């Protein structure tokens, strides 16, 4: 007997609707919510809010929305707020109900400016400590690598740096005139200090970039000292073979060998030397984990003499390819390793680096939109690096500590998998929110 046509008549009240019942037990967002307590952000940002005025959105909800922005690879914050009322799983994950007011997209940008870069570093360190407590970090062998992020600005936006300095000087003078409209009542100060121009080397970092002093000095090459982007002055240009001139940043990361957990990440303009950032990454790991690695694996970009001397002082084995000089060295690259490094282990670790380090950036590019910068200025790009690293570390947490291996194994053998495990496999391996129900084809079964 054929069924009757369905006539949808909206009800006035839905008394038996529970969002929690609509989310399956093995759903990834439910796993994440069970293993990660996003409420810890309230303690970190409690001193940044006052006691009077309008009540802000819950900081935990703000952090959950920014997590979804990169976890689901949504193009923008406006798009996130448009899709949010259409996704029951997102509403449940953010502790919102069907009739709850959807926050404005500007809430996220205001929270980033209010919280600052230091708060997001604490959030990243909190997730990292959770991975350490779960036994996912060995901290004995670390892989170092970097990736290029295309800036949210055009290469054609570059102007001469001298013209930029004049514009900045004029803007400073205009701001000073607005603060002191009557020159007779203001102290002009010393003449030399009043007419002092901006430094002619690189753009002055904004006051929100509290970590700029931790970076090494910027390169003094003529490529970026002559021009500057007027839309993103912190970015830098570099030339890539086959891609031409690119305006962007570099994401330097230190990845643990055991499960690929990211232990430190630093964002710099694109013209920075990779080898100069290795000591900064090691200091960050020491700050987070209170432990230094036994060995570090990297390509020839990190094999400088300064890094080798630093590793010898700290007692770290340097499995680094030697940076080529003017004369090409003859023989195998393992012959140039220090005496305390095993050549067979060096070849094995260098092959392992292709999976751990380069695979981490490939996943970040494809699944989390980390191929280009979403925002401008270095401190915002650093926040993006922290958020993407948090998303990837949480993914490692639910995969290895949350018991997801059986589900992945069943995905490789559909005959032995139940409908719930099969649906979970399709949901977990998705490129973005627009293609959430389209399965990805894996030639070897599971991509875990």
DRENDO-1510 file (C-alpha; in Angstrom, 1 decimal, always signed):
<recs>
REC; n; res; u; v; w
REC; 1; UNK; +0.0; +0.0; +0.0 .
REC; 2; UNK; +1.5; +3.3; -1.1 .
REC; 3; UNK; +1.8; +6.0; +1.6 .
REC; 4; UNK; +0.0; +9.3; +1.5 .
REC; 5; UNK; +1.8; +12.5; +0.5 .
REC; 6; UNK; +3.5; +14.2; +3.4 .
REC; 7; UNK; +2.0; +17.6; +4.2 .
REC; 8; UNK; +4.4; +19.5; +6.5 .
REC; 9; UNK; +2.4; +21.7; +8.9 .
REC; 10; UNK; +4.6; +23.6; +11.4 .
REC; 11; UNK; +3.7; +23.1; +15.0 .
REC; 12; UNK; +3.3; +25.9; +17.4 .
REC; 13; UNK; +5.2; +24.1; +20.2 .
REC; 14; UNK; +7.7; +21.2; +20.0 .
REC; 15; UNK; +7.6; +19.7; +23.5 .
REC; 16; UNK; +9.6; +16.5; +22.8 .
REC; 17; UNK; +12.6; +17.9; +20.9 .
REC; 18; UNK; +16.0; +17.3; +22.6 .
REC; 19; UNK; +19.1; +18.3; +20.7 .
REC; 20; UNK; +21.2; +15.8; +22.7 .
REC; 21; UNK; +19.1; +12.9; +21.4 .
REC; 22; UNK; +19.8; +14.0; +17.8 .
REC; 23; UNK; +23.6; +13.7; +18.2 .
REC; 24; UNK; +24.8; +10.1; +18.0 .
REC; 25; UNK; +27.0; +8.7; +20.8 .
REC; 26; UNK; +30.0; +8.2; +18.4 .
REC; 27; UNK; +29.7; +11.6; +16.7 .
REC; 28; UNK; +33.0; +13.5; +16.7 .
REC; 29; UNK; +31.7; +16.6; +18.3 .
REC; 30; UNK; +30.2; +14.6; +21.2 .
REC; 31; UNK; +33.6; +12.9; +21.6 .
REC; 32; UNK; +35.3; +16.3; +21.7 .
REC; 33; UNK; +32.9; +17.7; +24.2 .
REC; 34; UNK; +33.4; +14.8; +26.5 .
REC; 35; UNK; +37.2; +14.9; +26.5 .
REC; 36; UNK; +37.8; +18.7; +26.3 .
REC; 37; UNK; +36.3; +21.1; +28.8 .
REC; 38; UNK; +36.0; +24.4; +27.0 .
REC; 39; UNK; +34.8; +26.1; +30.2 .
REC; 40; UNK; +38.5; +26.5; +31.3 .
REC; 41; UNK; +38.6; +29.6; +29.2 .
REC; 42; UNK; +36.4; +31.5; +31.7 .
REC; 43; UNK; +39.2; +31.4; +34.3 .
REC; 44; UNK; +41.7; +32.7; +31.8 .
REC; 45; UNK; +39.7; +35.7; +30.6 .
REC; 46; UNK; +37.8; +36.6; +33.9 .
REC; 47; UNK; +40.1; +39.5; +34.6 .
REC; 48; UNK; +39.5; +41.0; +31.1 .
REC; 49; UNK; +35.8; +41.8; +31.7 .
REC; 50; UNK; +34.3; +44.4; +34.0 .
REC; 51; UNK; +31.5; +44.1; +36.5 .
REC; 52; UNK; +29.1; +46.7; +35.0 .
REC; 53; UNK; +27.6; +47.2; +31.6 .
REC; 54; UNK; +26.1; +44.7; +29.1 .
REC; 55; UNK; +26.6; +41.0; +29.7 .
REC; 56; UNK; +28.8; +39.4; +27.1 .
REC; 57; UNK; +28.5; +36.1; +25.4 .
REC; 58; UNK; +29.8; +33.1; +27.4 .
REC; 59; UNK; +33.6; +32.9; +26.7 .
REC; 60; UNK; +33.2; +29.1; +26.4 .
REC; 61; UNK; +30.7; +29.6; +23.6 .
REC; 62; UNK; +33.1; +32.0; +21.9 .
REC; 63; UNK; +35.9; +29.5; +22.0 .
REC; 64; UNK; +33.6; +26.7; +20.7 .
REC; 65; UNK; +32.6; +28.9; +17.8 .
REC; 66; UNK; +36.2; +29.7; +16.9 .
REC; 67; UNK; +37.0; +25.9; +17.2 .
REC; 68; UNK; +34.2; +25.2; +14.7 .
REC; 69; UNK; +35.5; +27.8; +12.4 .
REC; 70; UNK; +38.6; +25.8; +11.7 .
REC; 71; UNK; +37.4; +22.3; +12.6 .
REC; 72; UNK; +34.7; +22.5; +9.9 .
REC; 73; UNK; +36.8; +24.7; +7.6 .
REC; 74; UNK; +34.2; +27.4; +7.3 .
REC; 75; UNK; +35.2; +30.2; +5.0 .
REC; 76; UNK; +34.4; +33.2; +7.3 .
REC; 77; UNK; +32.8; +34.1; +10.5 .
REC; 78; UNK; +29.8; +35.5; +8.7 .
REC; 79; UNK; +29.3; +32.2; +7.0 .
REC; 80; UNK; +29.7; +30.4; +10.4 .
REC; 81; UNK; +26.8; +32.4; +11.8 .
REC; 82; UNK; +24.7; +31.7; +8.8 .
REC; 83; UNK; +25.2; +27.9; +9.0 .
REC; 84; UNK; +24.9; +27.8; +12.8 .
REC; 85; UNK; +21.1; +27.8; +13.0 .
REC; 86; UNK; +20.9; +25.1; +10.3 .
REC; 87; UNK; +23.1; +22.6; +12.1 .
REC; 88; UNK; +21.6; +20.9; +15.1 .
REC; 89; UNK; +25.0; +19.4; +16.0 .
REC; 90; UNK; +26.6; +22.8; +16.1 .
REC; 91; UNK; +23.9; +24.2; +18.3 .
REC; 92; UNK; +24.2; +21.4; +20.7 .
REC; 93; UNK; +28.0; +21.6; +20.7 .
REC; 94; UNK; +27.8; +25.4; +21.6 .
REC; 95; UNK; +25.1; +24.8; +24.3 .
REC; 96; UNK; +22.5; +26.7; +22.2 .
REC; 97; UNK; +18.9; +25.8; +21.8 .
REC; 98; UNK; +16.6; +25.9; +18.8 .
REC; 99; UNK; +15.1; +29.3; +19.8 .
REC; 100; UNK; +18.4; +30.8; +21.1 .
REC; 101; UNK; +19.5; +34.1; +19.6 .
REC; 102; UNK; +22.4; +33.6; +17.1 .
REC; 103; UNK; +25.3; +35.9; +18.1 .
REC; 104; UNK; +26.6; +38.4; +15.6 .
REC; 105; UNK; +29.8; +37.6; +13.8 .
REC; 106; UNK; +31.6; +40.6; +15.3 .
REC; 107; UNK; +31.5; +38.9; +18.7 .
REC; 108; UNK; +34.4; +36.7; +17.6 .
REC; 109; UNK; +36.6; +39.5; +16.3 .
REC; 110; UNK; +36.0; +41.6; +19.5 .
REC; 111; UNK; +36.8; +38.6; +21.7 .
REC; 112; UNK; +40.1; +38.1; +19.8 .
REC; 113; UNK; +41.1; +41.7; +20.4 .
REC; 114; UNK; +40.0; +41.7; +24.0 .
REC; 115; UNK; +41.6; +38.3; +24.9 .
REC; 116; UNK; +44.9; +39.0; +23.1 .
REC; 117; UNK; +47.6; +36.7; +21.8 .
REC; 118; UNK; +48.7; +35.6; +25.3 .
REC; 119; UNK; +45.3; +34.1; +26.2 .
REC; 120; UNK; +45.2; +32.0; +23.0 .
REC; 121; UNK; +48.7; +30.7; +23.9 .
REC; 122; UNK; +47.4; +29.6; +27.3 .
REC; 123; UNK; +44.5; +27.8; +25.6 .
REC; 124; UNK; +46.9; +26.0; +23.3 .
REC; 125; UNK; +49.1; +25.1; +26.2 .
REC; 126; UNK; +46.0; +23.8; +28.1 .
REC; 127; UNK; +45.1; +21.4; +25.2 .
REC; 128; UNK; +48.7; +20.4; +24.9 .
REC; 129; UNK; +48.8; +19.4; +28.6 .
REC; 130; UNK; +45.7; +17.4; +28.1 .
REC; 131; UNK; +47.4; +15.4; +25.4 .
REC; 132; UNK; +50.4; +14.9; +27.7 .
REC; 133; UNK; +48.2; +13.6; +30.5 .
REC; 134; UNK; +46.6; +11.2; +28.0 .
REC; 135; UNK; +50.0; +9.8; +27.1 .
REC; 136; UNK; +50.1; +11.1; +23.5 .
REC; 137; UNK; +53.4; +13.1; +23.9 .
REC; 138; UNK; +56.8; +11.4; +24.3 .
REC; 139; UNK; +58.8; +14.6; +24.0 .
REC; 140; UNK; +62.0; +12.7; +23.2 .
REC; 141; UNK; +62.0; +13.1; +19.4 .
REC; 142; UNK; +60.7; +16.2; +17.7 .
REC; 143; UNK; +60.3; +17.1; +14.1 .
REC; 144; UNK; +60.7; +20.7; +13.0 .
REC; 145; UNK; +59.2; +22.2; +9.8 .
REC; 146; UNK; +57.5; +25.3; +8.4 .
REC; 147; UNK; +54.8; +26.1; +5.8 .
REC; 148; UNK; +54.0; +29.2; +3.8 .
REC; 149; UNK; +50.6; +30.9; +4.5 .
REC; 150; UNK; +49.3; +33.3; +1.8 .
REC; 151; UNK; +48.5; +36.6; +3.3 .
REC; 152; UNK; +45.1; +38.2; +3.3 .
REC; 153; UNK; +46.4; +40.9; +1.0 .
REC; 154; UNK; +47.5; +41.3; -2.6 .
REC; 155; UNK; +51.0; +41.5; -3.8 .
REC; 156; UNK; +50.0; +44.6; -5.7 .
REC; 157; UNK; +49.3; +46.4; -2.4 .
REC; 158; UNK; +53.0; +47.0; -1.9 .
REC; 159; UNK; +54.2; +50.6; -1.8 .
REC; 160; UNK; +57.7; +52.1; -1.2 .
REC; 161; UNK; +58.6; +51.9; +2.4 .
REC; 162; UNK; +59.7; +55.5; +2.6 .
REC; 163; UNK; +56.2; +56.5; +1.5 .
REC; 164; UNK; +54.7; +54.3; +4.2 .
REC; 165; UNK; +56.9; +55.9; +6.9 .
REC; 166; UNK; +55.7; +59.3; +5.8 .
REC; 167; UNK; +52.1; +58.2; +6.0 .
REC; 168; UNK; +52.7; +56.7; +9.4 .
REC; 169; UNK; +54.4; +59.8; +10.7 .
REC; 170; UNK; +51.5; +61.9; +9.4 .
REC; 171; UNK; +49.0; +59.6; +11.1 .
REC; 172; UNK; +50.9; +59.9; +14.4 .
REC; 173; UNK; +50.9; +63.6; +14.2 .
REC; 174; UNK; +47.2; +63.7; +13.5 .
REC; 175; UNK; +46.5; +61.5; +16.5 .
REC; 176; UNK; +48.6; +63.7; +18.7 .
REC; 177; UNK; +46.7; +66.8; +17.4 .
REC; 178; UNK; +43.4; +65.2; +18.3 .
REC; 179; UNK; +44.5; +64.4; +21.8 .
REC; 180; UNK; +45.8; +67.9; +22.3 .
REC; 181; UNK; +43.7; +70.4; +20.3 .
REC; 182; UNK; +45.3; +73.4; +21.9 .
REC; 183; UNK; +49.1; +73.5; +21.2 .
REC; 184; UNK; +49.7; +76.2; +23.8 .
REC; 185; UNK; +48.6; +73.9; +26.6 .
REC; 186; UNK; +50.7; +70.9; +25.5 .
REC; 187; UNK; +54.3; +70.2; +26.2 .
REC; 188; UNK; +56.1; +69.9; +22.8 .
REC; 189; UNK; +58.9; +67.9; +24.3 .
REC; 190; UNK; +62.4; +67.7; +23.0 .
REC; 191; UNK; +62.7; +68.7; +19.4 .
REC; 192; UNK; +64.7; +65.6; +18.4 .
REC; 193; UNK; +62.1; +63.3; +20.0 .
REC; 194; UNK; +59.2; +65.2; +18.4 .
REC; 195; UNK; +60.5; +64.8; +14.9 .
REC; 196; UNK; +61.9; +61.3; +15.2 .
REC; 197; UNK; +60.9; +59.2; +12.2 .
REC; 198; UNK; +59.9; +55.5; +12.3 .
REC; 199; UNK; +62.6; +52.9; +11.9 .
REC; 200; UNK; +63.5; +52.5; +8.2 .
REC; 201; UNK; +64.0; +48.7; +8.4 .
REC; 202; UNK; +60.6; +47.1; +9.1 .
REC; 203; UNK; +57.1; +48.1; +10.2 .
REC; 204; UNK; +56.6; +48.7; +13.9 .
REC; 205; UNK; +54.5; +45.9; +15.4 .
REC; 206; UNK; +51.1; +46.9; +16.9 .
REC; 207; UNK; +50.7; +47.0; +20.6 .
REC; 208; UNK; +48.5; +43.9; +20.4 .
REC; 209; UNK; +51.6; +41.9; +19.2 .
REC; 210; UNK; +53.0; +41.2; +22.7 .
REC; 211; UNK; +55.2; +38.4; +21.4 .
REC; 212; UNK; +57.1; +40.4; +18.8 .
REC; 213; UNK; +60.0; +40.8; +21.1 .
REC; 214; UNK; +60.5; +37.0; +21.3 .
REC; 215; UNK; +61.2; +36.7; +17.6 .
REC; 216; UNK; +64.8; +37.0; +16.2 .
REC; 217; UNK; +65.7; +40.3; +14.4 .
REC; 218; UNK; +64.1; +40.5; +11.0 .
REC; 219; UNK; +66.2; +39.9; +7.9 .
REC; 220; UNK; +68.0; +42.9; +6.5 .
REC; 221; UNK; +67.8; +41.9; +2.8 .
REC; 222; UNK; +66.7; +44.5; +0.3 .
REC; 223; UNK; +63.7; +42.5; -0.9 .
REC; 224; UNK; +61.4; +43.6; +2.0 .
REC; 225; UNK; +63.2; +46.7; +3.2 .
REC; 226; UNK; +62.3; +48.7; +0.1 .
REC; 227; UNK; +58.5; +47.9; -0.1 .
REC; 228; UNK; +55.7; +47.2; +2.4 .
REC; 229; UNK; +52.1; +46.1; +2.0 .
REC; 230; UNK; +49.7; +49.0; +2.9 .
REC; 231; UNK; +46.9; +46.5; +3.9 .
REC; 232; UNK; +49.1; +44.1; +5.9 .
REC; 233; UNK; +52.4; +45.7; +6.8 .
REC; 234; UNK; +53.6; +42.8; +8.9 .
REC; 235; UNK; +53.6; +40.4; +6.0 .
REC; 236; UNK; +56.6; +39.9; +3.8 .
REC; 237; UNK; +57.2; +38.9; +0.2 .
REC; 238; UNK; +59.3; +35.9; -0.9 .
REC; 239; UNK; +60.0; +34.2; -4.2 .
REC; 240; UNK; +59.0; +30.6; -4.8 .
REC; 241; UNK; +60.0; +28.5; -7.8 .
REC; 242; UNK; +57.0; +28.0; -10.0 .
REC; 243; UNK; +54.8; +30.3; -7.9 .
REC; 244; UNK; +56.5; +33.7; -8.4 .
REC; 245; UNK; +56.4; +36.4; -5.7 .
REC; 246; UNK; +54.1; +35.6; -2.7 .
REC; 247; UNK; +53.0; +37.8; +0.1 .
REC; 248; UNK; +52.5; +35.9; +3.3 .
REC; 249; UNK; +53.7; +34.4; +6.6 .
REC; 250; UNK; +55.5; +31.3; +7.8 .
REC; 251; UNK; +54.1; +28.9; +10.4 .
REC; 252; UNK; +57.0; +27.2; +12.2 .
REC; 253; UNK; +56.0; +24.1; +14.2 .
REC; 254; UNK; +57.7; +21.5; +16.4 .
REC; 255; UNK; +55.8; +18.2; +16.2 .
REC; 256; UNK; +56.2; +15.2; +18.5 .
REC; 257; UNK; +57.2; +11.9; +16.9 .
REC; 258; UNK; +54.9; +9.6; +18.9 .
REC; 259; UNK; +51.5; +10.7; +17.6 .
REC; 260; UNK; +52.2; +13.9; +15.7 .
REC; 261; UNK; +51.0; +16.3; +18.5 .
REC; 262; UNK; +52.1; +19.9; +18.0 .
REC; 263; UNK; +54.1; +21.1; +20.9 .
REC; 264; UNK; +54.9; +24.6; +19.8 .
REC; 265; UNK; +54.1; +26.9; +16.9 .
REC; 266; UNK; +55.3; +30.4; +15.9 .
REC; 267; UNK; +54.2; +32.7; +13.1 .
REC; 268; UNK; +56.6; +35.0; +11.4 .
REC; 269; UNK; +56.7; +37.0; +8.1 .
REC; 270; UNK; +57.5; +34.9; +5.1 .
REC; 271; UNK; +61.1; +36.1; +4.7 .
REC; 272; UNK; +62.4; +34.9; +8.1 .
REC; 273; UNK; +65.0; +32.2; +8.2 .
REC; 274; UNK; +63.8; +28.8; +9.3 .
REC; 275; UNK; +67.0; +28.0; +11.2 .
REC; 276; UNK; +66.8; +31.2; +13.3 .
REC; 277; UNK; +63.3; +30.1; +14.6 .
REC; 278; UNK; +64.5; +26.7; +15.9 .
REC; 279; UNK; +65.8; +28.0; +19.3 .
REC; 280; UNK; +62.5; +29.9; +19.8 .
REC; 281; UNK; +60.5; +26.7; +19.2 .
REC; 282; UNK; +62.7; +24.8; +21.7 .
REC; 283; UNK; +62.2; +27.5; +24.3 .
REC; 284; UNK; +58.4; +27.3; +23.8 .
REC; 285; UNK; +58.5; +23.5; +24.4 .
REC; 286; UNK; +60.6; +24.0; +27.5 .
REC; 287; UNK; +58.0; +26.6; +28.7 .
REC; 288; UNK; +55.0; +24.3; +28.0 .
REC; 289; UNK; +56.3; +20.9; +29.0 .
REC; 290; UNK; +59.3; +21.7; +31.3 .
REC; 291; UNK; +61.3; +19.3; +29.2 .
REC; 292; UNK; +63.7; +19.4; +26.3 .
REC; 293; UNK; +63.8; +16.8; +23.5 .
REC; 294; UNK; +66.6; +14.3; +23.2 .
REC; 295; UNK; +66.8; +14.6; +19.4 .
REC; 296; UNK; +65.5; +17.0; +16.8 .
REC; 297; UNK; +64.9; +16.1; +13.1 .
REC; 298; UNK; +64.9; +18.7; +10.4 .
REC; 299; UNK; +65.9; +19.4; +6.8 .
REC; 300; UNK; +68.8; +21.5; +5.5 .
REC; 301; UNK; +67.0; +24.7; +6.3 .
REC; 302; UNK; +67.7; +24.1; +10.0 .
REC; 303; UNK; +71.2; +22.6; +9.6 .
REC; 304; UNK; +73.1; +25.8; +10.5 .
REC; 305; UNK; +76.3; +25.9; +12.5 .
REC; 306; UNK; +74.6; +28.0; +15.1 .
REC; 307; UNK; +72.0; +25.4; +15.7 .
REC; 308; UNK; +74.6; +22.6; +15.9 .
REC; 309; UNK; +76.5; +24.5; +18.5 .
REC; 310; UNK; +73.3; +25.2; +20.4 .
REC; 311; UNK; +72.3; +21.5; +20.4 .
REC; 312; UNK; +75.8; +20.6; +21.6 .
REC; 313; UNK; +75.4; +23.0; +24.5 .
REC; 314; UNK; +72.0; +21.6; +25.4 .
REC; 315; UNK; +72.9; +18.0; +24.9 .
REC; 316; UNK; +70.4; +17.4; +22.0 .
REC; 317; UNK; +71.2; +15.1; +19.1 .
REC; 318; UNK; +71.0; +17.1; +15.9 .
REC; 319; UNK; +69.5; +14.9; +13.1 .
REC; 320; UNK; +69.7; +17.8; +10.7 .
REC; 321; UNK; +70.8; +17.9; +7.1 .
REC; 322; UNK; +73.7; +20.3; +6.7 .
REC; 323; UNK; +72.8; +23.5; +5.0 .
REC; 324; UNK; +74.6; +23.6; +1.6 .
REC; 325; UNK; +77.2; +26.2; +1.2 .
REC; 326; UNK; +79.0; +27.5; -1.9 .
REC; 327; UNK; +80.7; +24.2; -2.4 .
REC; 328; UNK; +78.6; +21.2; -2.7 .
REC; 329; UNK; +79.6; +18.4; -0.2 .
REC; 330; UNK; +80.5; +15.0; -1.6 .
REC; 331; UNK; +79.2; +11.8; -0.2 .
REC; 332; UNK; +76.1; +10.9; +1.8 .
REC; 333; UNK; +74.4; +13.5; +4.0 .
REC; 334; UNK; +74.6; +11.2; +7.0 .
REC; 335; UNK; +78.4; +11.4; +6.9 .
REC; 336; UNK; +78.2; +15.0; +8.0 .
REC; 337; UNK; +76.1; +14.2; +11.1 .
REC; 338; UNK; +77.7; +14.6; +14.6 .
REC; 339; UNK; +79.4; +11.6; +16.2 .
REC; 340; UNK; +76.6; +11.0; +18.6 .
REC; 341; UNK; +74.0; +10.4; +15.8 .
REC; 342; UNK; +73.4; +7.0; +14.3 .
REC; 343; UNK; +73.2; +7.1; +10.5 .
REC; 344; UNK; +70.6; +4.3; +10.3 .
REC; 345; UNK; +68.4; +6.1; +12.7 .
REC; 346; UNK; +68.9; +9.3; +10.8 .
REC; 347; UNK; +67.6; +7.8; +7.6 .
REC; 348; UNK; +64.6; +6.3; +9.5 .
REC; 349; UNK; +63.8; +9.5; +11.2 .
REC; 350; UNK; +64.1; +11.5; +8.1 .
REC; 351; UNK; +61.6; +9.2; +6.4 .
REC; 352; UNK; +59.3; +9.4; +9.4 .
REC; 353; UNK; +59.5; +13.2; +9.2 .
REC; 354; UNK; +57.7; +13.1; +5.8 .
REC; 355; UNK; +54.7; +11.6; +7.6 .
REC; 356; UNK; +54.7; +13.5; +10.9 .
REC; 357; UNK; +55.8; +17.0; +9.9 .
REC; 358; UNK; +54.8; +17.4; +6.3 .
REC; 359; UNK; +51.7; +15.4; +6.9 .
REC; 360; UNK; +50.6; +17.7; +9.6 .
REC; 361; UNK; +50.7; +20.7; +7.3 .
REC; 362; UNK; +49.0; +18.8; +4.5 .
REC; 363; UNK; +46.1; +18.0; +6.8 .
REC; 364; UNK; +46.0; +21.6; +8.1 .
REC; 365; UNK; +45.9; +22.9; +4.5 .
REC; 366; UNK; +43.2; +20.6; +3.2 .
REC; 367; UNK; +40.9; +20.1; +6.2 .
REC; 368; UNK; +41.3; +23.3; +8.3 .
REC; 369; UNK; +41.8; +26.0; +5.7 .
REC; 370; UNK; +45.4; +26.8; +6.9 .
REC; 371; UNK; +46.7; +27.4; +3.4 .
REC; 372; UNK; +46.1; +31.1; +3.7 .
REC; 373; UNK; +45.7; +33.7; +6.5 .
REC; 374; UNK; +42.1; +34.6; +7.5 .
REC; 375; UNK; +43.1; +37.8; +9.1 .
REC; 376; UNK; +45.8; +40.5; +8.8 .
REC; 377; UNK; +48.7; +41.5; +11.0 .
REC; 378; UNK; +51.1; +39.0; +12.6 .
REC; 379; UNK; +49.4; +38.7; +16.0 .
REC; 380; UNK; +46.2; +37.6; +14.3 .
REC; 381; UNK; +48.0; +35.1; +12.2 .
REC; 382; UNK; +49.7; +33.8; +15.4 .
REC; 383; UNK; +46.2; +33.3; +16.9 .
REC; 384; UNK; +45.2; +31.4; +13.8 .
REC; 385; UNK; +48.2; +29.1; +14.2 .
REC; 386; UNK; +47.3; +28.5; +17.8 .
REC; 387; UNK; +43.7; +27.6; +16.9 .
REC; 388; UNK; +44.6; +25.3; +14.1 .
REC; 389; UNK; +47.2; +23.5; +16.3 .
REC; 390; UNK; +44.5; +23.2; +19.0 .
REC; 391; UNK; +42.1; +21.6; +16.5 .
REC; 392; UNK; +44.7; +19.2; +15.3 .
REC; 393; UNK; +45.8; +18.2; +18.8 .
REC; 394; UNK; +42.2; +17.7; +19.8 .
REC; 395; UNK; +41.8; +15.5; +16.7 .
REC; 396; UNK; +44.7; +13.4; +17.9 .
REC; 397; UNK; +43.2; +13.3; +21.4 .
REC; 398; UNK; +39.9; +11.8; +20.3 .
REC; 399; UNK; +41.6; +9.5; +17.8 .
REC; 400; UNK; +44.1; +7.9; +20.0 .
REC; 401; UNK; +42.9; +8.5; +23.5 .
REC; 402; UNK; +39.2; +8.4; +22.8 .
REC; 403; UNK; +39.0; +4.9; +21.4 .
REC; 404; UNK; +38.5; +5.8; +17.7 .
REC; 405; UNK; +40.9; +3.1; +16.3 .
REC; 406; UNK; +38.2; +0.4; +16.2 .
REC; 407; UNK; +35.9; +2.7; +14.2 .
REC; 408; UNK; +38.7; +3.4; +11.7 .
REC; 409; UNK; +39.6; -0.2; +11.4 .
REC; 410; UNK; +35.9; -1.1; +10.7 .
REC; 411; UNK; +35.9; +1.6; +8.0 .
REC; 412; UNK; +38.6; -0.4; +6.2 .
REC; 413; UNK; +36.5; -3.5; +6.3 .
REC; 414; UNK; +32.8; -2.5; +5.7 .
REC; 415; UNK; +31.6; -6.0; +6.0 .
REC; 416; UNK; +32.5; -6.1; +9.7 .
REC; 417; UNK; +31.3; -2.5; +10.4 .
REC; 418; UNK; +28.0; -1.6; +11.8 .
REC; 419; UNK; +25.9; +1.3; +10.4 .
REC; 420; UNK; +26.9; +3.6; +13.3 .
REC; 421; UNK; +30.6; +3.0; +12.7 .
REC; 422; UNK; +30.3; +3.5; +9.0 .
REC; 423; UNK; +28.4; +6.8; +9.4 .
REC; 424; UNK; +31.0; +7.9; +11.9 .
REC; 425; UNK; +33.8; +7.2; +9.5 .
REC; 426; UNK; +32.1; +9.4; +6.9 .
REC; 427; UNK; +31.5; +12.2; +9.3 .
REC; 428; UNK; +35.0; +12.2; +10.7 .
REC; 429; UNK; +36.8; +12.3; +7.4 .
REC; 430; UNK; +35.3; +15.3; +5.8 .
REC; 431; UNK; +36.9; +18.3; +4.1 .
REC; 432; UNK; +34.5; +21.0; +5.2 .
REC; 433; UNK; +30.9; +21.6; +6.4 .
REC; 434; UNK; +29.5; +22.0; +2.9 .
REC; 435; UNK; +30.4; +18.4; +2.0 .
REC; 436; UNK; +29.9; +16.8; +5.4 .
REC; 437; UNK; +27.9; +13.8; +4.1 .
REC; 438; UNK; +30.1; +13.1; +1.1 .
REC; 439; UNK; +32.6; +10.3; +1.8 .
REC; 440; UNK; +36.2; +10.7; +0.9 .
REC; 441; UNK; +37.8; +7.9; -1.1 .
REC; 442; UNK; +40.9; +6.4; +0.6 .
REC; 443; UNK; +42.9; +4.0; -1.6 .
REC; 444; UNK; +44.2; +2.1; +1.4 .
REC; 445; UNK; +41.1; +2.1; +3.4 .
REC; 446; UNK; +41.5; +4.3; +6.6 .
REC; 447; UNK; +43.7; +7.4; +6.5 .
REC; 448; UNK; +44.4; +7.3; +10.2 .
</recs>
